[in-house]
């Protein structure tokens, strides 16, 4: 930062040469005029510092937005079911967007994309967390990093219940049709009845 005096203004300039602000200095003598009536050296009162103008846009440079929230919903799922994540900034993303890096503490149970971009002028974005089947309930931490801020959301992945196997279906019994009498036996019986040999 550099200070310089020009036409009664104190100019404040950044190291790169950009103009930041200008201040006007005003002072008066004890009698209120530039010279003391007695002709002696003027007695100068402490200068009054007045802000003349700020940046050309009329405001101080905007601070970069910070990561304010990271959530997953639902926070508990069965292995194989997805969860929706959301990152939120305290403010809006710059014109080029804001990239939030993501990481999962247990990629075998749940995975998140490597990063998610928040569009310029907006404050939040969503992403999908994919989960896999696990043998037992597993707690996974999904972390988001933006600038110097790191936030974490907890996701519980429950074991997938085993598929129930009912009794094997019974095969239908073969249908039994009407019986046909043995022709030879019938003929022999008839001969006995009528006295035949």
C-alpha positions as CSV (number, residue, x, y, z in Angstrom):
1,X,0.0,0.0,0.0
2,X,1.3,3.5,-0.9
3,X,0.2,7.0,0.2
4,X,0.7,10.2,-1.8
5,X,-0.5,13.8,-1.6
6,X,-2.2,15.4,-4.6
7,X,-4.2,18.7,-4.5
8,X,-5.1,18.4,-0.9
9,X,-6.0,14.7,-1.2
10,X,-4.3,11.8,0.3
11,X,-4.3,9.0,-2.3
12,X,-4.2,5.4,-1.1
13,X,-2.9,3.0,-3.7
14,X,-2.5,-0.8,-3.6
15,X,0.9,-2.5,-4.2
16,X,-0.2,-3.4,-7.8
17,X,-1.0,0.2,-8.6
18,X,-4.8,0.0,-8.2
19,X,-6.6,2.9,-6.7
20,X,-8.3,2.2,-3.4
21,X,-9.5,5.4,-1.8
22,X,-8.8,9.2,-1.5
23,X,-9.1,11.3,1.7
24,X,-9.3,15.1,2.0
25,X,-7.3,16.8,4.6
26,X,-8.6,20.1,6.1
27,X,-7.1,22.2,8.8
28,X,-7.8,25.6,10.5
29,X,-5.9,28.0,12.8
30,X,-7.0,28.9,16.3
31,X,-8.7,32.1,14.9
32,X,-10.4,30.1,12.1
33,X,-8.3,31.7,9.3
34,X,-5.2,30.7,7.5
35,X,-3.0,33.2,9.5
36,X,-3.1,34.3,13.1
37,X,-4.2,38.0,13.4
38,X,-1.1,38.9,15.4
39,X,1.1,37.9,12.5
40,X,2.7,35.1,14.4
41,X,3.0,31.7,13.0
42,X,-0.4,30.0,12.7
43,X,-1.4,27.6,15.3
44,X,-2.7,24.6,13.5
45,X,-5.4,22.4,15.0
46,X,-5.4,18.7,14.4
47,X,-6.5,18.0,10.8
48,X,-10.0,16.7,10.1
49,X,-9.9,13.5,8.1
50,X,-12.8,13.2,5.6
51,X,-13.4,10.5,3.1
52,X,-13.7,11.9,-0.3
53,X,-14.5,8.8,-2.4
54,X,-13.9,5.1,-2.5
55,X,-13.3,2.7,-5.3
56,X,-14.8,3.7,-8.7
57,X,-17.6,1.3,-8.0
58,X,-18.4,3.1,-4.8
59,X,-17.7,0.3,-2.5
60,X,-14.9,-1.6,-0.9
61,X,-13.6,-4.7,-2.6
62,X,-15.9,-7.7,-2.0
63,X,-14.5,-10.5,0.1
64,X,-14.5,-14.0,-1.3
65,X,-17.5,-16.1,-0.3
66,X,-16.8,-19.0,2.2
67,X,-18.2,-22.5,2.4
68,X,-21.0,-22.3,5.0
69,X,-22.9,-25.7,4.8
70,X,-22.6,-29.2,3.5
71,X,-25.5,-31.6,3.8
72,X,-26.6,-35.0,2.6
73,X,-30.2,-36.1,2.4
74,X,-31.3,-38.6,3.4
75,X,-28.6,-39.0,6.0
76,X,-29.2,-42.7,6.3
77,X,-29.7,-45.1,3.3
78,X,-29.6,-48.8,2.5
79,X,-26.5,-49.9,0.6
80,X,-27.2,-49.4,-3.1
81,X,-29.5,-46.4,-2.7
82,X,-28.2,-42.8,-3.5
83,X,-28.2,-39.7,-1.3
84,X,-28.3,-36.1,-2.5
85,X,-25.6,-33.8,-1.3
86,X,-25.6,-30.0,-1.2
87,X,-22.9,-27.4,-0.7
88,X,-23.8,-23.8,0.2
89,X,-21.7,-20.6,0.3
90,X,-22.0,-17.7,2.6
91,X,-22.6,-15.3,-0.2
92,X,-22.6,-15.8,-4.0
93,X,-19.9,-17.5,-6.1
94,X,-17.7,-15.2,-8.3
95,X,-18.3,-14.8,-12.0
96,X,-16.2,-17.8,-12.9
97,X,-17.9,-20.1,-10.4
98,X,-16.7,-21.7,-7.2
99,X,-15.3,-25.3,-7.2
100,X,-15.7,-27.3,-4.0
101,X,-13.6,-30.4,-3.7
102,X,-15.3,-33.5,-2.3
103,X,-13.9,-36.6,-0.7
104,X,-15.4,-39.7,1.0
105,X,-13.8,-41.4,4.0
106,X,-14.9,-44.9,2.8
107,X,-15.1,-45.2,-1.0
108,X,-16.1,-48.9,-0.6
109,X,-19.4,-47.9,1.0
110,X,-20.1,-44.4,-0.5
111,X,-18.5,-42.3,-3.3
112,X,-18.9,-38.7,-4.2
113,X,-17.7,-36.8,-7.3
114,X,-14.2,-35.3,-7.0
115,X,-15.7,-31.8,-7.1
116,X,-18.8,-29.8,-7.6
117,X,-19.1,-26.3,-9.2
118,X,-21.3,-23.6,-7.9
119,X,-22.3,-21.3,-10.8
120,X,-21.3,-17.7,-10.7
121,X,-23.9,-15.5,-9.0
122,X,-25.5,-18.4,-7.1
123,X,-24.8,-19.7,-3.7
124,X,-25.4,-23.5,-3.8
125,X,-25.1,-26.7,-5.9
126,X,-26.1,-30.3,-5.5
127,X,-24.3,-33.6,-6.2
128,X,-25.1,-37.3,-5.9
129,X,-23.5,-39.7,-3.4
130,X,-23.6,-43.3,-4.6
131,X,-23.6,-46.2,-2.1
132,X,-22.7,-49.9,-2.4
133,X,-23.9,-52.9,-0.5
134,X,-22.2,-53.4,2.9
135,X,-22.2,-56.3,5.3
136,X,-22.9,-54.1,8.4
137,X,-24.0,-50.6,9.1
138,X,-21.2,-48.2,8.0
139,X,-20.8,-44.5,8.8
140,X,-19.2,-42.5,6.0
141,X,-17.9,-38.9,6.2
142,X,-18.4,-36.8,3.1
143,X,-16.1,-33.7,3.2
144,X,-16.1,-30.5,1.2
145,X,-13.1,-28.2,0.8
146,X,-13.3,-24.6,-0.5
147,X,-10.5,-22.1,0.2
148,X,-9.5,-22.5,3.9
149,X,-12.8,-24.0,5.0
150,X,-13.5,-27.8,5.3
151,X,-17.0,-29.1,6.3
152,X,-18.2,-32.6,6.8
153,X,-21.5,-34.4,6.6
154,X,-22.2,-37.9,8.0
155,X,-23.9,-40.5,5.9
156,X,-25.0,-43.9,7.4
157,X,-25.1,-46.8,5.0
158,X,-27.1,-49.7,6.3
159,X,-26.6,-53.3,5.3
160,X,-28.8,-54.6,2.5
161,X,-31.2,-57.1,3.9
162,X,-30.9,-60.6,2.4
163,X,-33.5,-61.6,0.0
164,X,-36.0,-64.0,1.6
165,X,-36.2,-67.4,-0.1
166,X,-39.6,-69.1,0.4
167,X,-40.3,-72.8,0.0
168,X,-39.8,-74.3,-3.4
169,X,-42.9,-74.3,-5.5
170,X,-44.6,-77.7,-5.6
171,X,-44.8,-79.4,-8.9
172,X,-48.4,-80.4,-9.9
173,X,-49.0,-84.1,-9.7
174,X,-49.6,-85.8,-13.1
175,X,-53.3,-86.2,-13.8
176,X,-54.7,-89.7,-13.7
177,X,-57.3,-90.4,-16.3
178,X,-60.1,-93.1,-16.3
179,X,-58.7,-96.7,-16.4
180,X,-59.4,-99.0,-19.3
181,X,-60.3,-102.6,-18.3
182,X,-57.9,-105.3,-19.5
183,X,-59.5,-106.9,-22.5
184,X,-58.1,-110.3,-22.0
185,X,-59.2,-110.5,-18.4
186,X,-62.7,-109.3,-19.3
187,X,-63.1,-112.0,-21.9
188,X,-62.0,-114.7,-19.5
189,X,-64.5,-113.5,-16.9
190,X,-67.3,-113.5,-19.4
191,X,-66.5,-117.1,-20.4
192,X,-66.7,-118.2,-16.8
193,X,-70.0,-116.6,-16.3
194,X,-71.6,-118.2,-19.3
195,X,-70.1,-121.6,-18.8
196,X,-67.5,-121.4,-21.4
197,X,-64.2,-123.3,-21.1
